[in-house]
Amino acid sequence: METAVVDKFRIKGTLTAEKLFEYLPIMIFTNLSTLLLLSVNSIVVGNFISSEALASVNILLPAINFVGVISSLVASGSALCLSKSIGKNETQNLDHFKHAMLVLMILASAFIAVIQIPLFTILIRSYQLSKEMNALTWQYAIGTMVAMPIGLISTMGSYQLQVIGKMKVLMWLTIIEGVVNLALDLLFIGPFKMGIAGAGFGTAGANLVRGSITVIYLAKKTDIYKFNGAKVRSKDIKGILESGIPESTQLAMAAFQDYFLMIIILSMFGESGGVIKGACVFATNIASMFILGVQSSMRSLLGIKCGSHDKAGLNLLMIQGLKIVFGLTLIITLFVELSPSLMYSIQGVTSIPKGGIASLRIRATSFVFIGVCTIFRLYLSTRGDTKVATATVIAGNALLLVLAFAFSKFLSSPWIWFSYTVTNFLIAFFSFLRYRHWVKKDVKKAMEDTHTLYLSVDPKDAVEASREIRSYASENGFDEGIAWRVALCVEEMVAYAVNSQNKNEVLIQLMVHFREHGAVFTMMDDGRCIALDKNVAKKTMMIDNYTLLKKLCKTCEYQYILGMNFTVFTF
């Protein structure tokens, strides 16, 4: 019988692949808008002020990244906890997490507003810039400091919109922010003649617009800020912060790298090194646009799969994500290698500093490894393997500084950028080993597990699938009465998914976990949203045979998330 199940209903990645490719174009376009948002200051400043002003923008970037660590810690941790809570389908715990997220957002914004002033002061002084460059950097910093606390609200909102599947809303918010930033930059730098300070205040104005719209949308159109009286629990705060550690550690290490590398760059290239760095950052942002597009498309799906203990679906999703990110980053690498001067000309640089082209080409060799590292880090964080993920990031990125310093002493100036390639290759290698550890553990458990079935079911085979479930229960000594109830629910739910679409092309994944005196049946499908009873705080499923299904099971939890029906029956 088990052979029949494996051959006929072997778990497939069709549903997750469909969702990945549904979200990916939207998220890439969203990140394109983000790229324009991040780059608009450099482009406007480089084209309308001077190369020196462009250099000051890039000199300040490490300080901005240091402050961004706090946003990353809270936002990425919130997103992982939120998606895993959705995967567990536990409404009460979800309410506690939502309240904790709101409190952390307020506290983190206030903390950023205070800490950034001494931080920016210390970092800018440490560069020992010329009087003119120091003045330009501070002019840009003032507006940027206004933007940072508001930016955290936008960042958290972006992650939350990703998790609940509002990809198009996120895309339009990013477009609005980019357009407003560009318009304000041109207005402040042009008619208002504010110089480089105008670029900083333009960013602040754009962040204020986006942050306001994000909060209003989440409050009025979603239940993110509604927690039904659930109190803030210390374990939820701790869980959010722990989940955000790997991603924020990566950003913190990147900020330290950026800071010390900026010192090395200034010592080797002079202040024109800021221009070279600007081109490298711009090219890296292009690669990140695609890398983060894949990461954002995967984040919620990984959380749901992990939260629902669907290990087979989790590993299939990882393979799909790695293939996509590898192909996209390889294309971007070839593009930069063939047209490096374009990265400079877009930012208004007409005279490329010595070593600029070689630096950019060497930097581009790291893009594939950065993409792979990003997906592995998301996977390990989702599985709660935060200590290993964090340790790998810290050790690998500490090595980058050592390599950069060594290369600066023994090789020509452009080769300091090769430290990124070596470091990310090593991080990718060790992350792969840890990933293989989890896969082997899952495979071993699956071979020993006679309690769980993972099935992909074509609607026309629903009756046969329910028959196989009953046979599996009988052969492994589980309660046949429970198995009959599960099988009947499978047939009814598949039938509903088909009827809601008026077609048979519905992708369905099932997981049935038998217990000693019960079972849990989980179903994901891309059928039309099941109608919800809006008059009750806890959403319940309303289908033709809802009364029958309620009698068959102990509990029924339902959510419509990421364009999928996600239902959990407990028997």
N, C-alpha and C positions, 0 to 999 in steps of 0.2 A: 504493500500500500504506500509506504514512504517513497518508493521509487516513482510511483504514479504522481504523488504530490510534487516531488522535485521536478519531474519532467514536464508535467502539465501546467503547474501553477508556480513554477520557480519565480521568486521575487525578481522583478525587473525594475530598471531605473527610468521607465518611460514617463511616469508621472512627474518625478522630480526633474527630469530633463526638459519636459514641456514647460515647467515652471521656471527653470533656470533661463531658458531661451525667451520666455515671456518677459521676465524681469530684466534680463541683461541689456537689451537695447535702451530701455528706459533709464537704467542705472548708469550706463555709459554716457547717455546724453545728459543725465543729471550731473555726472562727474565732469563732462565737458563744460557745462555751465560753471561748475565749481572751479575747474582749471582756469576758465576765463576770469572768474572772480579773483582767484589767487594771483593771476598773472596780470590783471588789468592795471594794477598799480605800477608794475615794472614796465609794461608796454607804454602806458601813458607818460610815466616819468622819463623813460628812456627816449621817447620820441619827441616830447614837448618841453623837457627841461634840459637834462644833460646826462652824459655817461657817469659823471661823479654822483649825481642824484640817484641814478640807477644802482650804483655801487653801495650807497648808503642803505637802500631798501634791503639789499641782500646781506649787508653787514648786520642789520637788526634782526634778521630772520631767526638766529638761534635763541634770542630772548623771547621772541613770539612763540617759538616751539616749546620753551620751558614752561610758559604759562599754559600752553595747550595741553600739557601733560595732565593737568587737573581736569580739564574738560574731557579728555580721553578716558581717564580713570572712571569718572562718574557715568559718562554716556555709554561707553562700550560695556561696562559692567551692568548697567541698567538694561541694555538691550539683550544681553545674554540671559540674565535672570528672567526678564519678561518673556522671552521666547520659550525658555525651558518651563516656566510656569504655565504657559499656554499649552505646551506639549503634555504636561501632566493633567491638564484640564481640571484643576482644583480652583474653583471660583474664589473661595475665601482667602487662600494664600495669595492669589493674584491680586486681590484688593489690598492686602498688606504691602505687597511689593510696589503697587502703584502709589500708595501714600508715602512709602520710603523714598521712591524716586523723586517725588515732588519736594520733599523736605531737603534731600541732598542737592537738588538743583538750586534751591534758594541759598543754602549755606555755601555751596561751592562758588556761586556767583559773587557773594559777598567776600569770600576769602580771596578770590582772584583780584577784586577791586583794590584790596589792601596790599597784597603781597607783591603785585607787579611793579609798584613804584620803586622800592629798594632794589628789586631784582634787576630792572632795566638800568638803574643807576650804576650798580656794581659791574654789570657786563660791559656797558658802553665805555666806562672808564678803563676797564682792563685792556681794551684794544690799543690804548695810547694813540688814538687817531690824531691827525693834524687838526688844527683849530677849525678849518673850513669843513672838513668831513665830520667832525664831532657835532658841529652846529646843524648840518644837514640831517644827521642821524637822529638828533633830538627833536628836530622839527617834525620828522615823520613819526617818531615814537609817541608824541603827545596824543595825536588822534587815534593811534593804534591802541593805546591804553584805555581810551574811552570805549573802544569796540570790544575788547576782550571779555568783560563780564556778560555783555549782551550776546556775544558769540557762543558762550556756553549754552545758553537757553536754546539757540538755534541748533547747535550740535545735538543736544539731547532730543529735541523735537525731531530732527532728521532720523536719528536712530529709531525712535519710537514709531515714526511713520513707516520705516522699512519693516519693522517687526509686524505691524498690523496690516501690511500689504498695500499701503497708500503710496505706491511708487509714482504715479502720475502727479499726485499732489506735491510730492517732494520735488519732482522735476520742475514743476511750475514755480515753486518757491525759490528754487535755485536760480532759475532764469530771471525771475523778478529781482532777486538780490544782485545778480551780475549786471543787469541793465541799469539798476539804480546806482550801483557803485561806479559804473562807467560814466553815467550822466553826471553824477556829483563830482567825480574826479575832473572831468572836463570843465564843469562849471567853476569849481573852486580854483583850479590851476589856471583856467583861462580868464573869464571876465572878472572873477574876484581876486586874481593874482596872489593867491596864497602860497604859491610855490609847492615844494614837496609836502608841506603840512597839509595842503588840500587833499593829497592822496590818502593820508591817514584819516582825516575827518570824513572823506568820502566813504571809506570802509566802515566807519562808525555809523554813518547815516544809513548805509545799506543793511548793516546788521540790525539796526533798530527796526527798520521796515520789515525785514524777514522775521525777526524774533517776535514782533507784535502779531503778524499774520499767523505765524505758527501756533502761538499760544491761543489765539482766538479760535483757530480751526480745531485744535485738539480739544478745547473746552466745549465747543458747540457741536462738533460733528463726531466726536469719539467719546469713549468713557475712560480715557487715560487718566483724567484728573478726578474721576469719580471712584471712590473707594468704599462707599456704603458704610461709613462709620468705623471701618477697620483702623486699628491703631498702628502707629509706627513701632516695629519691633527691632530690637538691637541686632537680632540674627539676620534680619533682612538687610539692614545697613551693612553689616559685615559681609554678607553674601555678595552684595552688589560691588563693594570695594574689592573683595578678593577676586571676583570674576573679571574686574577691569584691570587687574595688575599686569597681566602679560602685554596687553595692548598699550597701556600707559607706560610700562617699562620700556617697551620698544621705542616709544616716542621720546621718553626721557633720555634713553641712550643716544638716540638720534640727535637730540638737542645738545647733549654733551659733546658728541662727535662734531656736530656743526660748529660748536663754539671753539673747540681746540683746533679743529681743521681750519677754521677761519683765521686763527692766529698763525698757523703754519702757512696758509695761503698768502696772508698779508706779508709774511716774512720772505716768501719766495717770489711772489709776483708783484709785490707792492700793493697799493690801494686799487690798482687795476684788476687785482685778483677778485675783487667784488663783482666785476663785470663777467669774468670767466665763470665764477660761481653761479651768477645769475643765469647764464646759458645752460649750465649743467642742471640747475634746479628746474628750469623750464622744461628741459627734455625729460627729466625724471617725473615731473608732474604729468606729462603726457602719458608716460608709462603707467603712472599711478591711477590715471583716469580709468584705464582698463582693468588694472589689478583690483582697485577698490570697487569697480563695477561688478566683478565676479564675486568678490568678498561680500558685498552688500546683498547680492542676489542669493548667496548661500546662507547668510547668517541666520535668518529666521527658520529656514528649512532644516538646517543642522540642529538648531535649538529644539524644534518640534520633534525631530527624529530621536534626539538624545533624551528629551523629556518623556517621550512615550516608550522608551527602551527599545526602539526599532533599530537594532544594531546592524542588521543586514541592509536596511535602507540608508543608514548613516554612511556606511562604507561605500556603497554604490554612488552616493552623492559626492563623496570626497574624490573618487576617481574621475567623475565627470568634471568637477571643478578644476582639478589639477590639469586635465587635458586642455580645457578652455584657456586657463591662464597661461599655460606654456605657449600655446599657439599665438595668442594675442601679443604677449611680450616679445616673442621672437620677431614678429612682424615690426613692432615698434623699434626694436634694436636695429634691424636692417635699415629702416627708414632714417634713423639718426646717423648711422654709419655712412649712408650714401649722401646725406645732405646736411652736414653739421653746420655750415655757414648760415643756413636758414634760421636756426635757433637764435643766432645773434641778430640777424637783420630784422626779425619780427620785433625785437626789443629796441630797435632804433640804433644799434651799434654799427657804425660804418667802418670803424678801424678796429679789427679784432686784435686783442693783445697777443703778444708772442706766446706760443704754447696753447693758445685757446682752442684750436681745432683738435689737436692731439688729446687735450684734456677731455673734451666732450666725447670723442670716440672711445676713449678708454673707460669713461664713466658709463657709457651705454652698455658695456659688456656685463654689467651687473643686473640688468633689468629682469632677465629670466629668473635668476636666483632670488631676487627680491619678491617676485610674484609667487614663486613656490613657497618661500618662507612665510609669506602672508597667509596663504591658505592653510599651511600646517599649523601656524600659530592660532588661527581661528578654530581649527579642529581640536587642538589640545586644550584650549580655553573652554570650549563647549563641553568637553568631556570632564572638566574639572581638574585637569592635569596642570594646574597653574604653576606649581613649584618648578616642574621640569621646564615648562615653556619659558618661565621668567629667568631661570638659571641659564638656559641656553642663550637667551637674548643678551643677558648681562655679560656672560663670558665671551660670546662671539663679538659683541660690539666693543668690549674693552680691547680685544685683539686688534680691531680696526685702527684704533689710535696708535697702538704700538707699531703696526705695519706702516701706517701713514708717516709716522716719525722716522722709521727706518728707511723707507723709500725716499723721504726728503733728504736724507743724509748720503745715500749711496747711488740714487738714480736721478735722472733729469726731472725737472719740476712736474710735468704732466703725469708722471707715474704715481704720484700720491693718490690719484683717483682709483688706481687699481686695487687699493686697499678695500674698497667697497665690494669688488668682485670676489676677492679671496674670502672676505669675512662672510658674505651672504652665501657663498658656496658651502662653507663649513657649517653655517647655521642650518641650511637646507639639508645637508647630509645627516646631521645629528637629529634634526626634527623628523626626517624620514625614518631613522632607526626607531625613534619613539613611537611614531605612527605604526610601524610594523609590529611593535610590541603589542599595541592595542588590538590590531587586526588579528594577530595570532591568538591573543587572549579571547577575542570574540569568536573566532573559528573553533577554538578548543571547547568553549562553553556551548557553542551551537551543536557540536558533535555529541556532547554529553547531555544536552537538553532535550528531553522527550516531552517537555511541557508547552513548547511554543511553536506555532506554525506561522511562517511568513509567506503570504500568498499574493500574487498579482492575478486578478480574476477578470476575464473577459465577460461582459454581461451575459452573453449567450451560454456561458458555462457555469452560471451561478448555481443551478440545481446540482450539477456534478460536483462543484466545489463544496457545497453543503454536505453532500453524501460522503466526500472524502474526509471532511472534518469529523463526521460521526464515526467513520471507520477508524480514523486515527485515535480518537478518544477510546473506542472500544478495545483496540489492540494494545493501548498503553495503560489500560485499567482505570480510566477516568469515568466519572458519573455519566452514564448514558443519557439520563434525563436532562442534565445540564447541556450535554452535547447537542441534543435535539433542539433545545431552546436557542442555543447559539446558531445552529444551522438555519433555523427558521428566521432569525433576525438577519442573518446574512442574505438570505433570499429576498426578504422584504426590503432591506436597505438598498441592495443592488437594483431591484425593480424600481424603487423610488428614484434612484439616481438616473436611471434610463428614462423614466417617464417625465422627469423634470426637464430633460433636454429634448424630448421628442426625437431621440436618435439613439443608436446603439454605441456610438463612439464616445464612451465615457471611460476614463482611466481610473482604475480602482486598485487600491492596495489594502490588504487586510492583515491583521495580526491577531492571532487567537492564543491567549496564554491560559492554560489549564492549571487550576489549583487542586488541592486535595478534595475540597468540597465546593468548588466554584470555578469561575472562569472570567476572564476579561477579554472582550472583543473590541478591537480598535479598527476603524475604517477611515480612510482618506479617499476622496473622489473629487473630480473636477466638474461634477454636475452643478446644476443651478442651486443657488442658496436656498436651504430649507427655511420655510416661513418661521418667524420667531414671534412668540407671544410678548409684545412690548409692555404688557401690564404687570409683569412680574420682574422683580429685581434680578432673579436668576433665570437666564434665558433657557427655555425648554423647547424641545423639538415638537413641531406640529406637522404630522404627516397623516395620510389617510388611515393607516393602521396604528396610530400612535397609542391608542388605548390598549390594543393588543400587546404592543411592544413593552409598555409600562408594566403589564402583568407578567411578562416573560422574564424581565430582569429586575434586579434590586435597584439599580440606579442607572440613569442615562445622562451623560454630559455631552453638550453639543456646542461647537463654535464654527463660525464661518471665518476662516483666516487665510490670507494669501490667495484668495480666489478658490479655496477648496473647502468642502465640507469635512469637518474633523469631528468624529463621533466616537464616544467611548461608552460601552455597555458593561456593567458589572453584574455577574450572575452568582 
